[in-house]
Amino acid sequence: MSDVYLSDNAGNRASPGAVCCDPVLASGQTMTDAAIGGDHTVTVVGGARYAFTAGLTGGFIFGIAAVTTAANIVWACGLNDTIVMKIPASYTTLHYASLVNGGTGYLRKLN
């Protein structure tokens, strides 16, 4: 029998499920998008890992440059799901957009 490990997008071991993450106290941010097609930003720490949970109102796409073209989309989170992202070391801005009008999600920095 072999062990199975989950990894983030940088190949680092992740929690045994994104919902079992270890968040930094008071690091949560609510992310909303009133209308499809927006390119919103939130400040993040380069090199840090974050967990994002999409609410029941829609999925989200994320990028480190923009989310206005498919080539810039790095991560996606489906409806009512949680993902873990590792921000590249030299970036402090995370771009995001919801796939539906009125999308809401929650971002937490991880230990």
N, C-alpha and C positions, 0 to 999 in steps of 0.2 A: 504494500500500500504506500502511495507517495503523498506528500503534502501538497496542497494547492494554496497558492497565495494570490491575492488580488494586488494589482499594481495601479498607480496613477499614471497619467499620460507621460511622465518622465521616467517610468520604470521603477519608482520607489514603492516599497510595500505599503499598502493602504489597510485601513481597518477592515475587519471581516464583513463588511457591508457598510455602504455609505451612511446608512441610518445609525450605525454604531460608532460614529466619529466622536472625537474628543475635542469639543469646541473651546476656544478661549472665552472666558467669562466676559460678558458685555460686548462681544465683538459682532453681534448680529446686525444685519442691515436689511431692511425691507426694500425690495426692488420692484418697481411698478412700471408699466408701459400702457398709456391710455389708448394708443392707436398703433396698428400694425405699420411697420415701415420706419419706425424710429431707430435712432442710434444713440443710446444713452450711455453714460459712463459712471463708474464708481471707483473710488480710490482703493487700491490694494497694496500689499507689501510684496515687493519682488522676491521670489524664491520661496514664498509661503504657500501652504496648501489651504484650500478653502472647500467647504461643502456648500452646495446650493440645492435647495428644495423648491421645486415648482409647485405652486398651489393648484387648486382644482380649476382655476380659470385659464390654464394654458401652459404650453411648453415655452422654453427660451432657447436662444442661440447666443453664443459668446465669442468674442475675438479679442486679440490684443492690439490690433490696429484699427479695426472697424468691423461692422457687421453688415455693411451695405452691399457687399458682393459675396457670393458663395466661397470665393478663394480666401476670404478673410475669416471665415467661421472656423474656430478651433474646437469648440465644445458645443454639445447640444444636450438639453435636458427635457425629457418628455413630461407630459401631464402627470402631476401627482407623483413625481419621482425625485430621487436625490442622486447627485453626482459629486465626485471629488475632483478638483482641479489643482494643478500645481502651476503657479504663475511663474513664467520665466524670470530669472534673476534681475534683468535690467528693465523690467516693466513695472509701473505703478498705477496704471489705468486699465481697467477691465471694461470693455464695451459690451453692451447687451441689448437685446430686443426680444419682445414677446412675439409669439406666433399668432396671437389673437388679440383683439381689442380688450383692454382692461386686464392684461396678465399681471399676476403678482407672484413673487417668489422671495425666498429668504436665503441670504448669504451669511456664512459663519466662518471665521478664521479658525484653523485647527492647530492644536498643540503639536 
